[in-house]
Amino acid sequence: MARPSAVALALTLLVGLFVVPTIHADLGVDRQTFQLGKVDPGLETVRFVNVTNKGTSETSVVAQVECACDRWVTVEPGSFTLAAGATQQVRLEVAVGLEPDPGIHDYDVRFTEVTDAASGGTAKGAIGVKLNFFVRTAGLFLTHTGAQGETLYDLADDGTFGFNLVNGFEEGLDVTVSGAVSRDGDSYEVGPVRFDAEPGGDAASSNRHRVQTGITPDSEPGIYELRLMAEWSNKETGETGSVGPRTVHINIGTSAELRDFTATVEGDAVRFTGTIVNTGGTTIEARMVVEVREGGNPDLSRLESDLVTIAPDGENTRDLLWENARESTYSATAYAVFKTAGEGSAFFAEGPRSGETGFVVGDPEADGSPEGTEGPADDGRDLTTTILVAAGVGLLVGAAVAFVALRKRG
């Protein structure tokens, strides 16, 4: 067997010294939703999104389009490598076929950070971008005077609720919008509202209307459910269809806040404490929700307290124990979820979130921080120092090995 040269031995030693664990790098995008409106068959619609590596090491990214429908969306590039702090512009193209099925289409484009991409990769974390558009149909979009959350809406002072009817046809439509409002098992009809929708309209067009809900900001406090549906008829072709129902929740005089949130480490457990305060005008049922994140890991652990009943201006302190937490650094946010006491609806509104609370379990630096955990602010300097020392040691050892080998040859 041939003996390795002194130079090869030195290089092997140096390479071994420079192999360091991959540090988890978070991904970020500059936009997470694209509402494209009407897309015409046979034409291309293009948007761009910037993907950024917010971590401290180089990472590989793979893009994937997720949709249980026709593959009309392509992503370029489909995979790429990002240095720490670098940004890649990605092209999102929508190309609808010449004879597509009418409808409203939702696509998710996921950018996943992977390790060992050449061998198929192992996912470490992902972030998504949503694309929404419609093809030769009508879309019903509900508007509001101000949102309190993703599905919780405020009501206008006159008791009306706004909506847009988006016409994706080349012809005009006859439209009827109707629905119902319900609370605690009681329900009554809303509308109908009849109107003409101009052809080719989009969400910014003049096809905007309001419907009288029958409730006002002075109605009995509670969380009301509003459901609206649109039925349309094409004036020229006679084609008919419907959109919906679309459902939102309207809050009148009901609110709660979580105050004095704390996280106390007790060995390998963490005790979360917060006080739910009923700031509305009616008795509520509420619970405390805590979301815990480990270091830079995008995954969340969610904990919920038991449900309690709180009278107006009352409060209740809740306590949650999170057990068997591994040694690491964490952050937590918390909030109250609530609904009117005794309501038949299972919908819970969310109160404002607390500020982020950081805490440490054990000594995560003793054996190295777990993957996905960010160390203290000076970790970068410590890592640089370690690499420089390792390089110096490697050079010395390599030189010594080379010297001994050359002496033997001599």
Residue pairs with C-beta under 8 A, 6 or more apart in sequence:
4 12
5 405
6 401
6 402
6 403
6 404
6 405
6 406
7 402
9 398
9 401
9 402
9 405
10 394
10 397
10 398
10 399
10 401
10 402
11 398
13 394
13 397
13 398
13 401
14 391
14 394
14 395
14 398
17 390
17 391
17 393
17 394
18 387
18 390
18 391
18 394
20 383
20 387
21 368
21 371
22 57
22 59
22 115
22 371
23 55
23 56
23 57
24 55
24 113
24 124
24 125
24 295
24 296
24 297
24 371
24 372
24 373
25 53
25 54
25 55
25 56
25 57
25 58
25 59
25 82
25 84
25 113
25 296
26 53
26 54
26 55
26 125
26 296
26 298
27 51
27 52
27 53
27 54
27 59
27 61
27 111
27 113
27 125
27 126
27 127
28 51
28 52
28 54
28 127
29 49
29 50
29 51
29 52
29 111
29 127
29 129
30 49
30 50
30 52
31 49
31 129
32 127
32 128
32 129
32 130
33 129
33 130
33 132
34 47
34 92
34 129
34 130
34 131
34 132
35 132
35 133
35 203
36 45
36 47
36 94
36 131
36 132
36 133
37 133
37 134
37 166
37 202
37 203
38 133
38 134
38 135
38 166
38 168
38 200
38 202
39 45
39 94
39 96
39 133
39 134
39 135
40 96
41 96
41 97
41 98
41 99
41 100
41 135
41 136
42 96
42 97
42 98
43 95
43 96
44 93
44 94
44 95
45 93
45 94
45 95
45 133
46 91
46 92
46 93
46 94
47 91
47 92
47 131
48 89
48 90
48 91
48 92
49 89
49 90
49 92
49 109
49 129
50 87
50 88
50 89
50 90
51 61
51 82
51 87
51 88
51 90
51 111
51 127
52 82
52 85
52 86
52 87
52 88
53 59
53 61
53 82
53 83
53 84
53 85
53 86
53 87
54 85
55 84
55 296
56 84
56 380
57 84
58 81
58 82
58 83
58 84
59 81
59 82
59 113
59 124
60 79
60 80
60 81
60 82
60 113
60 114
60 115
60 117
60 121
61 79
61 80
61 81
61 82
61 88
61 111
61 112
61 113
61 114
62 78
62 79
62 111
62 112
62 114
62 117
62 121
63 75
63 77
63 78
63 79
63 90
63 109
63 110
63 111
63 112
64 109
64 110
64 112
65 71
65 73
65 74
65 75
65 107
65 108
65 109
66 107
66 108
66 109
66 110
67 73
67 105
67 106
67 107
67 108
69 105
69 107
70 97
70 100
70 101
72 94
72 95
72 96
72 97
72 100
72 105
72 107
73 92
73 93
73 94
73 107
73 109
73 131
74 92
74 93
74 95
75 90
75 91
75 92
75 93
75 109
76 90
76 91
76 93
77 88
77 90
79 117
80 88
82 88
90 111
92 109
92 129
92 131
94 131
94 133
96 135
100 135
100 136
101 135
102 135
102 136
102 137
102 168
102 241
103 134
103 135
103 137
104 132
104 133
104 134
104 137
104 139
104 243
105 132
105 133
105 134
105 135
106 130
106 131
106 132
107 130
107 131
107 132
108 128
108 129
108 130
108 131
109 128
109 129
109 130
109 131
110 126
110 127
110 128
110 129
111 126
111 127
111 128
111 129
112 121
112 123
112 124
112 125
112 126
113 123
113 124
113 125
113 126
114 121
114 122
114 123
114 124
115 121
115 122
115 124
116 122
124 371
124 372
125 297
125 298
125 299
125 372
126 298
127 298
134 166
134 168
135 168
136 168
136 169
137 168
137 169
137 241
137 243
138 165
138 166
138 167
138 168
138 169
138 173
138 175
138 197
138 230
138 232
138 241
138 243
139 164
139 165
139 166
139 168
139 203
139 243
140 163
140 164
140 165
140 166
140 177
140 228
140 229
140 230
140 243
140 244
140 246
141 163
141 164
141 165
141 166
141 203
141 246
142 153
142 161
142 162
142 163
142 226
142 228
142 246
142 248
143 161
143 162
143 163
143 164
143 208
144 153
144 154
144 161
144 162
144 248
145 154
145 155
145 156
145 162
146 153
146 154
147 153
147 154
148 154
148 251
148 349
149 349
149 350
151 247
151 248
151 249
151 347
152 223
152 248
152 249
152 250
152 251
152 349
152 350
153 161
153 226
153 248
153 249
153 250
153 251
154 250
154 251
155 161
155 213
155 215
155 216
155 217
155 250
155 252
156 162
156 210
157 216
157 217
158 216
159 212
159 213
159 214
159 215
159 216
159 217
160 210
160 211
160 212
160 213
161 210
161 211
161 213
161 226
161 228
161 250
162 208
162 209
162 210
162 211
163 177
163 208
163 209
163 210
163 211
163 228
163 246
164 203
164 205
164 207
164 208
164 209
165 173
165 175
165 177
165 195
165 197
165 201
165 207
165 209
165 230
165 232
166 201
166 202
166 203
166 205
166 207
167 173
167 197
167 198
167 199
167 200
167 201
167 205
167 207
168 200
169 199
169 200
169 234
170 199
170 200
171 199
171 234
171 235
171 236
171 237
172 196
172 197
172 198
172 199
172 234
172 235
172 236
173 196
173 197
173 199
173 232
173 233
173 234
173 235
174 194
174 196
174 232
174 233
174 235
175 194
175 195
175 196
175 197
175 230
175 231
175 232
176 191
176 192
176 193
176 194
176 230
176 231
176 232
177 191
177 192
177 193
177 194
177 209
177 211
177 228
177 229
177 230
177 231
178 189
178 190
178 191
178 192
178 193
178 228
178 229
178 231
179 189
179 190
179 191
179 211
179 226
179 227
179 228
179 229
179 244
179 245
180 187
180 188
180 189
180 190
180 226
180 227
181 187
181 188
181 190
181 213
181 214
181 215
181 224
181 225
181 226
181 227
181 250
182 188
182 224
182 225
182 227
182 345
183 222
183 223
183 224
183 225
183 340
183 343
183 345
184 222
184 340
184 342
184 343
184 344
184 345
185 344
188 214
190 211
190 212
190 213
190 214
190 226
190 228
191 211
191 212
191 228
193 209
193 210
193 211
195 207
195 209
197 207
197 232
198 205
198 206
198 207
201 207
211 228
213 224
213 226
213 250
215 224
215 250
215 252
217 252
217 253
219 252
220 252
220 253
220 282
221 252
221 253
221 254
221 280
221 281
221 282
221 340
222 252
222 253
222 254
222 282
222 340
222 343
223 249
223 250
223 251
223 252
223 254
223 339
223 340
223 343
223 345
223 347
223 349
224 249
224 250
224 251
224 252
225 247
225 248
225 249
225 250
225 345
225 347
226 247
226 248
226 249
226 250
227 244
227 245
227 246
227 247
228 244
228 245
228 246
229 242
229 243
229 244
229 245
229 246
230 242
230 243
230 244
231 240
231 241
231 242
232 240
232 241
232 242
232 243
233 239
233 240
234 240
249 347
249 349
251 349
253 280
253 281
253 282
254 280
254 281
254 282
254 284
254 338
254 339
254 340
254 349
255 278
255 279
255 280
255 338
255 349
255 351
256 276
256 277
256 278
256 279
256 280
256 284
256 286
256 310
256 336
256 338
256 351
257 276
257 277
257 279
257 336
257 351
257 352
258 274
258 275
258 276
258 277
258 288
258 334
258 335
258 336
258 351
258 352
258 354
259 274
259 275
259 277
259 315
260 273
260 274
260 275
261 272
261 273
261 274
261 334
261 354
261 357
262 272
262 273
262 274
262 357
263 270
263 271
263 272
263 330
263 332
263 357
263 359
264 270
264 271
264 273
265 359
265 360
265 361
266 321
268 323
268 324
268 325
268 326
268 327
268 361
268 362
269 321
269 322
269 323
269 324
269 325
270 292
270 321
270 322
270 325
270 330
270 359
270 361
271 319
271 320
271 321
271 322
272 288
272 290
272 303
272 319
272 320
272 321
272 322
272 332
272 334
273 317
273 318
273 319
273 320
274 288
274 290
274 317
274 318
274 334
274 336
274 354
275 315
275 316
275 317
275 318
276 286
276 287
276 288
276 308
276 310
276 315
276 316
276 317
276 318
276 336
276 338
277 310
277 314
277 315
278 284
278 286
278 310
278 311
278 312
278 313
278 314
278 315
278 338
279 313
280 312
281 312
282 312
282 340
282 341
283 309
283 310
283 311
283 312
283 340
283 341
284 309
284 310
284 338
284 339
284 340
284 341
285 307
285 308
285 309
285 310
285 338
285 339
285 340
285 341
285 342
286 307
286 308
286 310
286 316
286 336
286 337
286 338
286 339
287 304
287 305
287 306
287 307
287 308
287 318
287 336
287 337
287 338
288 304
288 305
288 318
288 320
288 334
288 335
288 336
289 302
289 303
289 304
289 305
289 334
289 335
289 336
289 337
290 302
290 303
290 304
290 320
290 322
290 332
290 333
290 334
291 300
291 301
291 302
291 332
291 333
291 334
292 300
292 301
292 302
292 303
292 322
292 330
292 331
292 332
293 299
293 300
293 301
293 330
293 331
293 332
294 301
294 328
294 329
294 330
294 370
294 372
294 373
295 328
295 329
295 330
295 369
295 370
295 372
295 373
295 374
296 372
296 373
296 374
297 372
297 373
301 322
303 320
303 322
304 320
305 318
305 319
305 320
306 318
308 316
308 318
309 341
310 316
325 361
326 361
326 362
326 370
327 361
327 362
327 363
327 364
327 366
327 367
327 370
328 360
328 361
328 362
328 364
328 369
328 370
328 373
329 358
329 359
329 360
329 364
329 369
329 373
329 374
329 375
330 358
330 359
330 360
330 361
331 356
331 357
331 358
331 359
332 356
332 357
332 358
332 359
333 353
333 354
333 355
333 356
333 357
334 353
334 354
334 357
335 350
335 351
335 352
335 353
335 354
336 350
336 351
337 348
337 349
337 350
337 351
338 348
338 349
338 351
339 345
339 346
339 347
339 348
339 349
364 370
364 373
364 375
365 375
365 376
369 375
